[in-house]
């Protein structure tokens, strides 16, 4: 089946207006052919139209690129997924001696190291990842290595990047150019803002309220510390080149072998469970999220910066990949509607809905009540009238920036004894999900939402 571009383009244009997103670039790889189009504007102030050559910030989709480069080291015998990190980085240590000795690249790739993001300010110079390794000597553990899943926005992949730097004798940005972008023929993909062609770059936007509409972000890029975990910019066609590598056993569209077929199998089959399985997927592989769409395995890699959003879905059974890059959002419902339009037209499996609430579980509120958090994030779970409530406590500066109150309260709707729906407090937001779990010692020990883990703080 072929994609009916005119109809989908028109539908995307309608949805962009509805959600206040300035533009979307979409690419589909299906049966070896690429279909791509762009709708909207690169910047709401200049009104310059977005095209398929427009480059967007990919955010944490960068982690999949870094994972591919690291798997090249594994292929070459220069690194091992299950050897301690300090085998390659002898100076690596954190506050916990056991974690210092046992954390491995596999832990880092699938976000189970448990190390807090306590790397301070490593600066913007070429030695940023070396400094991050030095700065975490006193970093505490959120949980013991391998105990649960807790997403690491920057630190975990910065450690992998430092291993790449040590093995290759060059900075991470050059490693990515020489190992991936150059051999794959990707002229539009870069890892550092100074390499980006400003004339082709989409401007990021924030949508703080429907009345205000999209406004140009005041933060035009993430710090360099996020590089290996969030700073790649690209086009939909070149994101699909990465997808091709994963769908075609390690071979890029230009015929270049990027990694071995065994490396791709390891990336997709080495998995850890995700405590909250509903928002993204029930498992995390090496640089990829594993989704279950009505019994079919689908792989995902997403990313957001302060004004951009990126989505990629890989459907191996139908040899299909869909990429979408936007300069506003993210909105889960926007992505679902756009992708389901495309998937339905292709006759493939579609994205499942979130589960419905289940009124049958009889919950003991006292086991959930408490304060959960980590630096920069605080959640309070309370009970009232037999119901559980979740209050997100925002830093006053963050609340003012987002034009939101500093305490946002949601009712928790049970899906099971450990999983809950979080209805939006604002019509411009989407329903979220949360897991409150690990009752080993009686009360829940962790709250997991948006892939982040938050230990109990009050006992």
PENOR-V657013 format. One record per residue. N is the residue number from 1. SS is DSSP state (@ for helix, = for strand, . for the rest). PSI is psi in degrees with one decimal (* if undefined). D_CENTER is the distance of its C-alpha to the mean C-alpha in whole Angstrom. Layout:
N;SS;PSI;D_CENTER
N;SS;PSI;D_CENTER
This chain:
1;.;149.5;30
2;.;156.8;29
3;.;132.6;27
4;.;90.1;29
5;@;-43.6;28
6;@;-44.4;30
7;@;-42.8;29
8;@;-39.6;25
9;@;-44.7;26
10;@;-40.4;28
11;@;-40.6;26
12;@;-40.5;23
13;@;-41.8;25
14;@;-43.8;26
15;@;-34.9;23
16;@;-42.9;22
17;@;-44.3;25
18;@;-39.5;24
19;@;-4.2;21
20;.;28.7;22
21;.;126.7;19
22;.;-42.0;21
23;=;160.7;20
24;=;133.5;18
25;=;130.9;18
26;=;135.0;18
27;=;140.0;19
28;=;125.9;20
29;=;118.4;21
30;=;126.5;24
31;.;37.0;27
32;.;-1.2;26
33;=;145.9;26
34;=;131.4;24
35;=;129.7;24
36;=;151.0;23
37;=;162.2;23
38;=;146.4;22
39;=;139.1;23
40;=;-162.5;24
41;=;149.6;24
42;.;-28.0;23
43;.;127.4;24
44;.;-17.4;26
45;.;-40.4;28
46;.;-21.9;29
47;.;19.9;29
48;.;129.7;28
49;=;143.7;27
50;.;147.6;24
51;.;176.9;24
52;.;-10.9;23
53;.;-2.8;23
54;.;137.4;21
55;=;138.9;18
56;=;155.4;15
57;=;132.5;12
58;.;-7.5;9
59;@;-137.0;7
60;@;-5.7;4
61;@;-23.9;6
62;@;-33.6;9
63;@;-33.7;8
64;@;-37.8;9
65;@;-47.0;12
66;@;-38.4;13
67;@;-41.0;13
68;@;-43.8;16
69;@;-39.0;18
70;@;-36.9;18
71;@;-24.5;19
72;@;-41.3;22
73;@;-40.5;23
74;@;-44.8;23
75;@;-37.7;25
76;.;-3.5;27
77;.;15.0;28
78;.;-13.3;27
79;.;158.4;24
80;.;134.6;24
81;.;-28.8;21
82;.;7.6;23
83;.;146.3;25
84;=;147.4;25
85;@;-36.6;23
86;@;-6.7;26
87;@;-40.5;28
88;.;-27.5;26
89;.;82.9;26
90;.;-26.2;29
91;.;0.3;28
92;.;125.1;25
93;.;151.8;26
94;.;-174.3;24
95;.;-35.3;27
96;.;119.5;27
97;@;-37.9;29
98;@;-43.0;28
99;@;-40.0;24
100;@;-37.4;26
101;@;-18.8;27
102;@;-15.5;25
103;.;133.0;21
104;=;166.4;21
105;@;-33.3;18
106;@;-41.4;17
107;@;-43.6;16
108;@;-42.4;14
109;@;-34.7;12
110;.;13.6;12
111;.;46.9;11
112;.;19.2;15
113;.;-30.6;17
114;.;4.7;17
115;=;130.3;18
116;.;150.3;17
117;.;49.9;16
118;.;64.5;19
119;.;6.8;20
120;.;-149.0;22
121;.;98.6;22
122;.;0.7;22
123;.;-170.5;23
124;.;13.2;22
125;.;176.3;25
126;.;-18.1;24
127;.;19.4;25
128;@;-41.0;22
129;@;-30.5;20
130;@;-41.6;23
131;@;-36.7;24
132;@;-40.3;21
133;@;-43.1;22
134;@;-37.5;25
135;@;-12.4;24
136;.;15.2;23
137;.;-28.4;26
138;.;13.3;26
139;.;129.2;23
140;.;169.9;23
141;=;133.9;21
142;.;-30.8;19
143;.;160.1;20
144;.;147.0;22
145;.;129.7;20
146;.;-3.0;20
147;.;-39.3;21
148;.;-174.6;17
149;.;134.2;14
150;.;111.3;12
151;.;134.6;9
152;.;105.3;10
153;.;-38.9;8
154;.;-46.1;11
155;@;-48.4;14
156;@;-45.5;13
157;@;-22.2;12
158;@;-36.3;15
159;@;-41.1;17
160;@;-40.3;16
161;@;-38.2;17
162;@;-36.5;20
163;@;-43.2;21
164;@;-42.3;21
165;@;-44.0;23
166;@;-42.6;26
167;@;-37.0;26
168;@;-13.0;26
169;.;30.8;28
170;.;164.8;26
171;.;157.5;23
172;@;-41.4;20
173;@;-39.8;20
174;@;-33.6;23
175;@;-45.9;22
176;@;-40.2;19
177;@;-46.4;22
178;@;-31.7;24
179;@;-32.4;22
180;@;-62.6;20
181;@;-45.7;21
182;@;-56.8;24
183;@;-32.4;25
184;@;-5.5;23
185;.;34.7;25
186;.;97.4;22
187;.;-11.4;24
188;.;1.7;21
189;.;130.7;18
190;=;162.6;18
191;.;-1.7;16
192;.;136.5;18
193;@;-29.9;19
194;@;-15.8;23
195;@;-7.8;23
196;.;135.9;21
197;.;105.1;24
198;@;-28.7;24
199;@;-21.3;27
200;@;-5.6;24
201;=;134.2;21
202;.;145.7;20
203;.;135.5;20
204;.;150.4;17
205;=;149.5;18
206;=;144.2;18
207;.;91.5;20
208;.;-23.3;21
209;.;147.6;24
210;.;-34.4;25
211;.;-39.8;28
212;.;-36.2;27
213;.;-177.0;25
214;.;135.3;22
215;=;149.7;23
216;=;131.7;22
217;.;139.9;20
218;.;-8.9;22
219;.;100.9;19
220;.;-6.4;18
221;.;158.6;16
222;.;155.2;14
223;.;158.5;16
224;@;-23.4;17
225;@;-27.3;16
226;@;-2.6;12
227;@;-64.2;13
228;@;-15.2;12
229;@;-3.3;9
230;@;8.5;8
231;.;9.7;12
232;.;139.9;13
233;=;148.0;14
234;=;-178.8;16
235;.;166.7;17
236;@;-39.3;17
237;@;-39.1;19
238;@;-27.4;18
239;@;-38.9;14
240;@;-23.4;17
241;@;-39.4;19
242;@;-41.8;16
243;@;-40.5;16
244;@;-41.5;19
245;@;-42.5;19
246;@;-29.7;17
247;@;-21.7;20
248;.;37.9;23
249;.;38.2;23
250;.;2.9;22
251;=;132.8;24
252;.;165.7;23
253;.;-28.7;24
254;.;6.5;27
255;.;-5.0;28
256;.;128.1;27
257;=;122.6;26
258;.;-47.8;22
259;.;167.1;22
260;.;158.6;24
261;@;-35.8;24
262;@;-36.5;24
263;@;-41.9;21
264;@;-41.8;19
265;@;-40.8;21
266;@;-40.7;20
267;@;-36.6;16
268;@;-26.3;16
269;@;-20.6;19
270;.;109.6;18
271;.;151.8;16
272;=;148.1;16
273;=;145.4;16
274;.;124.8;13
275;.;-39.0;16
276;.;98.2;14
277;.;-4.6;14
278;.;-37.7;15
279;.;-40.7;12
280;.;-51.1;9
281;.;162.5;12
282;.;-7.9;14
283;=;158.5;13
284;=;127.0;11
285;.;-157.2;13
286;.;90.7;13
287;.;7.9;9
288;.;147.1;9
289;=;140.0;9
290;=;121.2;12
291;=;154.8;13
292;=;104.9;17
293;=;94.8;18
294;.;41.9;22
295;.;-8.2;23
296;=;134.7;21
297;=;126.6;18
298;=;142.6;15
299;=;145.2;12
300;=;149.3;9
301;=;125.2;6
302;=;170.4;4
303;=;151.1;4
304;=;142.7;7
305;.;-169.5;10
306;.;74.2;13
307;.;-7.2;14
308;.;157.8;12
309;=;143.6;10
310;=;139.4;9
311;=;137.2;9
312;=;130.7;10
313;=;133.2;12
314;=;123.6;15
315;=;88.5;18
316;@;-35.1;20
317;@;-32.2;23
318;@;11.1;24
319;.;52.6;22
320;=;143.0;20
321;=;140.3;17
322;=;128.2;16
323;=;139.4;14
324;=;128.6;14
325;=;131.0;13
326;=;157.7;14
327;.;43.3;16
328;.;165.6;15
329;.;-157.8;14
330;.;153.1;11
331;.;119.3;14
332;@;-40.1;13
333;@;-32.2;16
334;@;-49.9;17
335;@;-44.7;14
336;@;-44.2;16
337;@;-44.1;19
338;@;-49.7;19
339;@;-38.3;17
340;@;-32.0;20
341;@;-45.8;23
342;@;-46.0;22
343;@;-40.2;22
344;@;-41.8;25
345;@;-30.4;27
346;@;-9.2;26
347;.;25.9;27
348;.;178.5;24
349;.;149.7;22
350;.;172.1;20
351;.;127.8;17
352;.;152.1;19
353;.;162.2;20
354;.;153.6;19
355;.;157.5;22
356;.;152.8;25
357;.;150.7;26
358;.;114.0;28
359;.;-4.1;31
360;.;-30.9;33
361;.;132.5;31
362;.;107.9;34
363;.;143.0;32
364;.;102.6;33
365;@;-30.1;31
366;@;-23.6;33
367;@;-17.8;30
368;.;-31.3;27
369;.;140.4;29
370;=;-175.8;28
371;=;130.4;25
372;=;142.6;22
373;=;-175.6;20
374;=;171.7;19
375;.;123.7;19
376;.;-2.4;18
377;=;131.2;18
378;=;129.3;20
379;=;133.8;21
380;=;124.2;25
381;=;125.7;25
382;=;164.9;29
383;=;143.6;32
384;=;124.0;34
385;.;34.9;36
386;.;4.2;35
387;=;155.0;31
388;=;143.4;28
389;=;146.3;27
390;=;123.8;23
391;=;120.0;24
392;=;124.3;21
393;=;114.8;22
394;.;145.6;21
395;.;136.9;23
396;@;-36.6;25
397;@;-43.9;24
398;@;-41.7;21
399;@;-42.3;23
400;@;-40.2;25
401;@;-40.9;22
402;@;-5.2;21
403;.;48.0;24
404;.;158.5;24
405;.;158.5;26
406;.;-3.6;25
407;=;119.9;25
408;=;119.1;24
409;=;135.4;25
410;=;143.1;24
411;=;139.5;26
412;=;124.8;24
413;=;114.0;25
414;=;137.0;25
415;.;-34.2;24
416;.;-168.8;25
417;.;-17.0;26
418;.;-6.0;23
419;=;142.2;21
420;=;147.8;21
421;=;145.0;20
422;=;93.3;20
423;.;149.3;22
424;.;146.8;21
425;.;-9.6;23
426;.;135.6;23
427;.;-16.8;24
428;.;4.4;21
429;.;169.6;18
430;.;160.3;17
431;.;135.4;18
432;=;176.1;15
433;=;157.8;16
434;=;146.4;16
435;=;133.7;18
436;=;116.6;21
437;=;-179.0;22
438;.;82.8;24
439;.;29.5;28
440;.;-39.6;29
441;.;23.3;31
442;.;-69.8;32
443;.;156.6;29
444;.;140.8;26
445;.;-23.7;24
446;=;149.6;20
447;=;129.2;18
448;=;120.2;15
449;=;148.1;13
450;.;34.6;9
451;.;-5.4;9
452;=;143.6;11
453;=;141.3;14
454;=;109.5;17
455;=;154.8;21
456;=;136.3;24
457;.;-13.8;26
458;.;48.6;29
459;.;*;30
